[in-house]
């Protein structure tokens, strides 16, 4: 493994190669979200197979994945700060691909739950190491765009999960149960997991075509710091880090609720077939989400290059309040075209944060602990965002409205509370965030 103090090459964002690295990492992110978000199209078959409620399903889609994704992120980030980042990512891709395939062999609710835990552990290796790599390949002037391109993997993966997944599900269900010998008979939803999981192993091999860059801000004698040192640094600047991380986690509860429940909203509200809902929602999230990521990155870089250290945070604040009215429309009695248009615009604005939220943490972090601080950011955003966001919506549907067709109202009610709260928490720490970023910029 390559030690943190040594890079295979010294790079900048001049030329094609750094962008090749971003594209490979984006492909890894794409496959991670295909494996993560395919659950959104399998709500009814899994509920039927195990006789469970929306709330129980949401624990599979969110909690089982998010808890271990979040907890494992910190020790894996410690490895990323001290050793080969590409090797760590390759191992993570291989693990989550195998565990996704194992979801397809599940014979019980708890088997599927544990397999989803394994997917989360594998995917925890990706983003902290990827953010660290990209930080070392790009200057601050173009960092937001590079991070946004990497994060396009989220919208591509989510979109493909729904578009291609819908077609795979339709085919798998058309052939009925398939006899796999010792593995027994597998249903259509189980075949879907197998078909989307196995190809990820090819991406794991592709990681070895990229080089480890020299780490910025490290001398040859520098060593990776301990988690204790990282936590002490975070404690010294707790207002900046915690207001940003907590505010983003609250908003990401809304973002993941849209992503997980979007297809079901179309199915239950407008009686769309699952395949049609998958194609429609997949196209929406790919186009609007990608446009939102690139737009957010463009404006963040533009404002940052004009000497505005807090540019990333301000772009996020604007996007939250722009997304809210269109999310609220999902709770109204509206025609299909308006529901789909509202989803499109809501996903566009909510995607602004995708490439730059962790970028704020990265800008505030010393090089020796960057991966660990980014991992702590993802710990909070995934524990609350993915772990609780979809479950809060499901609980409102199950226990407040007590009707599956009230899903749009549940999404709207959740956002009505979470978006303003996220805005207030984020805004309360922006002055301190700006101060720390100025200190870090002066050291480079």
ROGU-93943 format. One record per residue (C-alpha): residue number from 1; residue in one letter; x, y, z negated. Coordinates in steps of 0.05 Angstrom, whole numbers. Layout:
ATOM resi resn      x      y      z
ATOM  NUM    A      X      Y      Z
...
REM end
This chain:
ATOM resi resn      x      y      z
ATOM    1    X      0      0      0
ATOM    2    X     23     71     14
ATOM    3    X     38    111    -48
ATOM    4    X      6    179    -58
ATOM    5    X     72    214    -54
ATOM    6    X     88    190     16
ATOM    7    X     52    204     81
ATOM    8    X     65    168    147
ATOM    9    X     62    234    182
ATOM   10    X     54    308    171
ATOM   11    X     -7    333    207
ATOM   12    X    -49    394    220
ATOM   13    X   -114    404    256
ATOM   14    X    -78    423    320
ATOM   15    X    -89    371    374
ATOM   16    X   -134    311    385
ATOM   17    X   -109    261    334
ATOM   18    X   -139    291    271
ATOM   19    X   -207    292    305
ATOM   20    X   -197    219    324
ATOM   21    X   -188    204    250
ATOM   22    X   -253    241    235
ATOM   23    X   -290    202    289
ATOM   24    X   -266    135    260
ATOM   25    X   -287    157    191
ATOM   26    X   -353    181    219
ATOM   27    X   -364    111    250
ATOM   28    X   -351     80    182
ATOM   29    X   -402    128    151
ATOM   30    X   -451    110    206
ATOM   31    X   -447     36    190
ATOM   32    X   -452     50    116
ATOM   33    X   -518     87    126
ATOM   34    X   -546     35    173
ATOM   35    X   -535    -17    118
ATOM   36    X   -560     32     64
ATOM   37    X   -622     59     99
ATOM   38    X   -649     -2    135
ATOM   39    X   -690    -14     71
ATOM   40    X   -735     44     92
ATOM   41    X   -765      3    148
ATOM   42    X   -772    -60    107
ATOM   43    X   -818    -34     52
ATOM   44    X   -879    -75     69
ATOM   45    X   -846   -142     87
ATOM   46    X   -804   -141     23
ATOM   47    X   -863   -119    -19
ATOM   48    X   -903   -177     11
ATOM   49    X   -847   -228      4
ATOM   50    X   -836   -215    -70
ATOM   51    X   -905   -186    -89
ATOM   52    X   -878   -120   -116
ATOM   53    X   -901    -48   -121
ATOM   54    X   -872     16    -90
ATOM   55    X   -836     30   -155
ATOM   56    X   -804    -39   -157
ATOM   57    X   -784    -32    -84
ATOM   58    X   -753     37    -98
ATOM   59    X   -707      4   -149
ATOM   60    X   -680    -40    -93
ATOM   61    X   -673     17    -44
ATOM   62    X   -644     67    -93
ATOM   63    X   -627     47   -164
ATOM   64    X   -592    -20   -151
ATOM   65    X   -548     11    -99
ATOM   66    X   -537     79   -131
ATOM   67    X   -517     59   -202
ATOM   68    X   -458     16   -181
ATOM   69    X   -441     60   -122
ATOM   70    X   -434    117   -171
ATOM   71    X   -399     80   -227
ATOM   72    X   -348     45   -182
ATOM   73    X   -333    111   -145
ATOM   74    X   -288    136   -201
ATOM   75    X   -239     77   -208
ATOM   76    X   -238     70   -132
ATOM   77    X   -223    144   -125
ATOM   78    X   -165    135   -175
ATOM   79    X   -138     83   -127
ATOM   80    X   -148    131    -68
ATOM   81    X   -109    186   -104
ATOM   82    X    -50    139   -116
ATOM   83    X    -49     89    -59
ATOM   84    X    -69     76     13
ATOM   85    X   -135    108     29
ATOM   86    X   -145     73     96
ATOM   87    X   -133      5     63
ATOM   88    X   -184     20      9
ATOM   89    X   -236     42     60
ATOM   90    X   -224    -20    103
ATOM   91    X   -235    -65     42
ATOM   92    X   -298    -27     23
ATOM   93    X   -327    -34     93
ATOM   94    X   -314   -109     93
ATOM   95    X   -347   -117     25
ATOM   96    X   -410    -77     40
ATOM   97    X   -419   -112    107
ATOM   98    X   -416   -181     75
ATOM   99    X   -463   -160     19
ATOM  100    X   -513   -131     70
ATOM  101    X   -513   -198    105
ATOM  102    X   -524   -233     38
ATOM  103    X   -586   -190     28
ATOM  104    X   -614   -230     87
ATOM  105    X   -605   -294     48
ATOM  106    X   -644   -270    -13
ATOM  107    X   -695   -319    -40
ATOM  108    X   -717   -276    -99
ATOM  109    X   -725   -204   -121
ATOM  110    X   -664   -208   -167
ATOM  111    X   -620   -240   -113
ATOM  112    X   -636   -182    -67
ATOM  113    X   -625   -133   -125
ATOM  114    X   -555   -161   -138
ATOM  115    X   -537   -161    -64
ATOM  116    X   -557    -88    -61
ATOM  117    X   -511    -76   -120
ATOM  118    X   -455   -106    -79
ATOM  119    X   -470    -60    -21
ATOM  120    X   -464     -1    -68
ATOM  121    X   -397    -24    -96
ATOM  122    X   -369    -31    -25
ATOM  123    X   -394     36     -1
ATOM  124    X   -366     71    -62
ATOM  125    X   -297     63    -31
ATOM  126    X   -312    107     29
ATOM  127    X   -328    179     16
ATOM  128    X   -277    200    -38
ATOM  129    X   -220    171      3
ATOM  130    X   -249    199     68
ATOM  131    X   -255    269     39
ATOM  132    X   -184    265     14
ATOM  133    X   -158    243     83
ATOM  134    X   -196    298    120
ATOM  135    X   -171    350     71
ATOM  136    X   -100    331     87
ATOM  137    X   -111    331    163
ATOM  138    X   -146    399    168
ATOM  139    X   -134    471    147
ATOM  140    X   -185    507    104
ATOM  141    X   -207    548    165
ATOM  142    X   -236    487    200
ATOM  143    X   -248    440    141
ATOM  144    X   -324    450    137
ATOM  145    X   -332    431    211
ATOM  146    X   -289    369    202
ATOM  147    X   -328    347    141
ATOM  148    X   -393    361    177
ATOM  149    X   -372    317    236
ATOM  150    X   -353    262    188
ATOM  151    X   -420    269    153
ATOM  152    X   -457    262    220
ATOM  153    X   -448    189    206
ATOM  154    X   -504    197    155
ATOM  155    X   -554    221    207
ATOM  156    X   -529    173    261
ATOM  157    X   -531    114    213
ATOM  158    X   -599    132    184
ATOM  159    X   -627    145    253
ATOM  160    X   -599     81    282
ATOM  161    X   -623     42    221
ATOM  162    X   -694     64    238
ATOM  163    X   -691     64    314
ATOM  164    X   -650      1    327
ATOM  165    X   -674    -30    263
ATOM  166    X   -746    -23    285
ATOM  167    X   -732    -60    349
ATOM  168    X   -692   -114    312
ATOM  169    X   -749   -123    263
ATOM  170    X   -800   -128    319
ATOM  171    X   -758   -182    353
ATOM  172    X   -744   -218    289
ATOM  173    X   -817   -220    270
ATOM  174    X   -837   -243    340
ATOM  175    X   -795   -306    332
ATOM  176    X   -823   -319    263
ATOM  177    X   -784   -360    213
ATOM  178    X   -717   -388    237
ATOM  179    X   -687   -452    209
ATOM  180    X   -614   -440    188
ATOM  181    X   -602   -510    164
ATOM  182    X   -571   -510     94
ATOM  183    X   -592   -437     86
ATOM  184    X   -665   -455     97
ATOM  185    X   -717   -416    135
ATOM  186    X   -706   -340    143
ATOM  187    X   -761   -289    156
ATOM  188    X   -757   -230    203
ATOM  189    X   -735   -180    149
ATOM  190    X   -679   -227    128
ATOM  191    X   -653   -234    199
ATOM  192    X   -651   -158    203
ATOM  193    X   -602   -154    145
ATOM  194    X   -557   -207    178
ATOM  195    X   -557   -171    245
ATOM  196    X   -540   -102    218
ATOM  197    X   -489   -127    166
ATOM  198    X   -441   -170    206
ATOM  199    X   -418   -119    259
ATOM  200    X   -389    -74    204
ATOM  201    X   -330   -122    197
ATOM  202    X   -305    -96    265
ATOM  203    X   -304    -26    237
ATOM  204    X   -262    -49    178
ATOM  205    X   -208    -71    228
ATOM  206    X   -212     -4    264
ATOM  207    X   -190     32    201
ATOM  208    X   -119      6    212
ATOM  209    X   -113     48    276
ATOM  210    X   -108    112    234
ATOM  211    X    -47    137    196
ATOM  212    X    -40    161    125
ATOM  213    X    -24    236    126
ATOM  214    X     23    270     78
ATOM  215    X    -16    296     19
ATOM  216    X    -20    371     15
ATOM  217    X      7    403    -48
ATOM  218    X     47    342    -70
ATOM  219    X    122    337    -77
ATOM  220    X    158    272    -66
ATOM  221    X    161    263   -142
ATOM  222    X     87    275   -154
ATOM  223    X     45    220   -184
ATOM  224    X    -30    209   -182
ATOM  225    X    -62    235   -246
ATOM  226    X   -103    194   -295
ATOM  227    X   -179    198   -302
ATOM  228    X   -167    229   -370
ATOM  229    X   -128    286   -340
ATOM  230    X   -181    295   -287
ATOM  231    X   -236    298   -340
ATOM  232    X   -196    349   -379
ATOM  233    X   -190    393   -317
ATOM  234    X   -264    386   -305
ATOM  235    X   -278    404   -378
ATOM  236    X   -235    466   -371
ATOM  237    X   -278    489   -313
ATOM  238    X   -343    455   -333
ATOM  239    X   -390    512   -314
ATOM  240    X   -367    513   -242
ATOM  241    X   -364    438   -231
ATOM  242    X   -426    417   -270
ATOM  243    X   -473    471   -244
ATOM  244    X   -452    453   -173
ATOM  245    X   -455    378   -183
ATOM  246    X   -520    378   -223
ATOM  247    X   -554    427   -176
ATOM  248    X   -535    386   -116
ATOM  249    X   -557    321   -150
ATOM  250    X   -626    351   -162
ATOM  251    X   -633    374    -90
ATOM  252    X   -607    307    -64
ATOM  253    X   -665    274   -101
ATOM  254    X   -709    309    -50
ATOM  255    X   -663    293      9
ATOM  256    X   -662    218     -5
ATOM  257    X   -736    217    -18
ATOM  258    X   -747    243     53
ATOM  259    X   -698    193     82
ATOM  260    X   -724    131     45
ATOM  261    X   -799    147     49
ATOM  262    X   -801    183    116
ATOM  263    X   -820    122    158
ATOM  264    X   -872    101    107
ATOM  265    X   -901    171    107
ATOM  266    X   -913    165    182
ATOM  267    X   -942     94    175
ATOM  268    X   -989    109    117
ATOM  269    X  -1010    180    135
ATOM  270    X  -1019    172    211
ATOM  271    X  -1029     96    217
ATOM  272    X   -967     89    261
ATOM  273    X   -940     20    276
ATOM  274    X   -875      5    240
ATOM  275    X   -835      1    305
ATOM  276    X   -864     67    329
ATOM  277    X   -851     99    261
ATOM  278    X   -779     74    263
ATOM  279    X   -766    102    332
ATOM  280    X   -799    169    316
ATOM  281    X   -767    179    248
ATOM  282    X   -699    154    273
ATOM  283    X   -701    204    331
ATOM  284    X   -721    260    283
ATOM  285    X   -666    246    233
ATOM  286    X   -612    237    286
ATOM  287    X   -628    302    323
ATOM  288    X   -649    347    266
ATOM  289    X   -600    319    215
ATOM  290    X   -541    323    263
ATOM  291    X   -560    394    283
ATOM  292    X   -567    413    210
ATOM  293    X   -499    385    192
ATOM  294    X   -464    421    249
ATOM  295    X   -502    486    236
ATOM  296    X   -486    484    162
ATOM  297    X   -413    470    176
ATOM  298    X   -409    525    229
ATOM  299    X   -438    579    184
ATOM  300    X   -397    556    124
ATOM  301    X   -332    560    165
ATOM  302    X   -352    626    196
ATOM  303    X   -365    659    129
ATOM  304    X   -305    626     96
ATOM  305    X   -258    651    151
ATOM  306    X   -284    722    138
ATOM  307    X   -256    718     68
ATOM  308    X   -318    693     31
ATOM  309    X   -293    638    -17
ATOM  310    X   -364    621    -40
ATOM  311    X   -389    612     32
ATOM  312    X   -405    538     25
ATOM  313    X   -449    549    -36
ATOM  314    X   -487    607     -5
ATOM  315    X   -503    567     57
ATOM  316    X   -530    511     13
ATOM  317    X   -574    559    -28
ATOM  318    X   -605    588     35
ATOM  319    X   -619    519     64
ATOM  320    X   -655    495      1
ATOM  321    X   -707    550      3
ATOM  322    X   -715    544     78
ATOM  323    X   -730    470     73
ATOM  324    X   -781    475     16
ATOM  325    X   -842    504     54
ATOM  326    X   -838    449    107
ATOM  327    X   -833    393     55
ATOM  328    X   -894    422     20
ATOM  329    X   -933    416     86
ATOM  330    X   -925    340     82
ATOM  331    X   -974    340     24
ATOM  332    X  -1028    375     65
ATOM  333    X  -1081    344    110
ATOM  334    X  -1047    360    176
ATOM  335    X  -1047    329    246
ATOM  336    X   -992    282    266
ATOM  337    X   -954    332    309
ATOM  338    X   -950    381    251
ATOM  339    X   -929    327    203
ATOM  340    X   -872    305    249
ATOM  341    X   -852    377    263
ATOM  342    X   -850    391    188
ATOM  343    X   -806    330    177
ATOM  344    X   -760    353    233
ATOM  345    X   -750    423    204
ATOM  346    X   -745    399    132
ATOM  347    X   -691    349    151
ATOM  348    X   -655    402    192
ATOM  349    X   -648    450    133
ATOM  350    X   -636    396     81
ATOM  351    X   -578    369    122
ATOM  352    X   -538    434    116
ATOM  353    X   -509    409     50
ATOM  354    X   -486    342     77
ATOM  355    X   -417    362    100
ATOM  356    X   -402    419     51
ATOM  357    X   -431    400    -17
ATOM  358    X   -371    355    -34
ATOM  359    X   -328    405      4
ATOM  360    X   -342    456    -52
ATOM  361    X   -313    406   -102
ATOM  362    X   -255    392    -56
ATOM  363    X   -238    466    -51
ATOM  364    X   -237    472   -126
ATOM  365    X   -196    409   -138
ATOM  366    X   -120    403   -144
ATOM  367    X    -92    353    -92
ATOM  368    X    -72    302   -146
ATOM  369    X   -144    292   -169
ATOM  370    X   -185    310   -108
ATOM  371    X   -213    241    -95
ATOM  372    X   -231    231   -168
ATOM  373    X   -268    297   -173
ATOM  374    X   -305    283   -108
ATOM  375    X   -323    214   -136
ATOM  376    X   -352    247   -199
ATOM  377    X   -393    292   -154
ATOM  378    X   -419    231   -117
ATOM  379    X   -432    195   -183
ATOM  380    X   -481    249   -204
ATOM  381    X   -511    260   -136
ATOM  382    X   -523    185   -126
ATOM  383    X   -546    169   -197
ATOM  384    X   -598    224   -194
ATOM  385    X   -607    233   -119
ATOM  386    X   -610    163    -93
ATOM  387    X   -621    127   -159
ATOM  388    X   -680    169   -183
ATOM  389    X   -705    210   -123
ATOM  390    X   -742    154    -86
ATOM  391    X   -766    124   -152
ATOM  392    X   -796    190   -176
ATOM  393    X   -836    194   -111
ATOM  394    X   -857    121   -117
ATOM  395    X   -878    130   -190
ATOM  396    X   -920    191   -172
ATOM  397    X   -953    150   -117
ATOM  398    X   -965     90   -162
ATOM  399    X   -984    124   -227
ATOM  400    X  -1009    194   -212
ATOM  401    X  -1045    190   -145
ATOM  402    X  -1054    114   -149
ATOM  403    X  -1059    108    -74
ATOM  404    X  -1008     88    -21
ATOM  405    X  -1036    139     28
ATOM  406    X  -1019    196    -21
ATOM  407    X   -945    188     -6
ATOM  408    X   -940    256     29
ATOM  409    X   -970    290    -33
ATOM  410    X   -920    253    -77
ATOM  411    X   -862    278    -35
ATOM  412    X   -889    349    -36
ATOM  413    X   -901    350   -111
ATOM  414    X   -831    325   -125
ATOM  415    X   -800    377    -80
ATOM  416    X   -842    433   -109
ATOM  417    X   -806    421   -176
ATOM  418    X   -737    398   -153
ATOM  419    X   -720    450   -100
ATOM  420    X   -729    513   -143
ATOM  421    X   -694    478   -201
ATOM  422    X   -635    459   -157
ATOM  423    X   -630    531   -132
ATOM  424    X   -630    560   -202
ATOM  425    X   -576    512   -228
ATOM  426    X   -531    522   -167
ATOM  427    X   -538    597   -168
ATOM  428    X   -520    601   -242
ATOM  429    X   -449    577   -229
ATOM  430    X   -430    610   -163
ATOM  431    X   -387    665   -195
ATOM  432    X   -345    614   -231
ATOM  433    X   -340    570   -169
ATOM  434    X   -315    630   -130
ATOM  435    X   -262    645   -183
ATOM  436    X   -233    575   -182
ATOM  437    X   -232    570   -106
ATOM  438    X   -192    635   -104
ATOM  439    X   -142    605   -153
ATOM  440    X   -134    542   -111
ATOM  441    X   -127    582    -47
ATOM  442    X    -71    624    -78
ATOM  443    X    -32    561    -94
ATOM  444    X    -30    535    -23
REM end
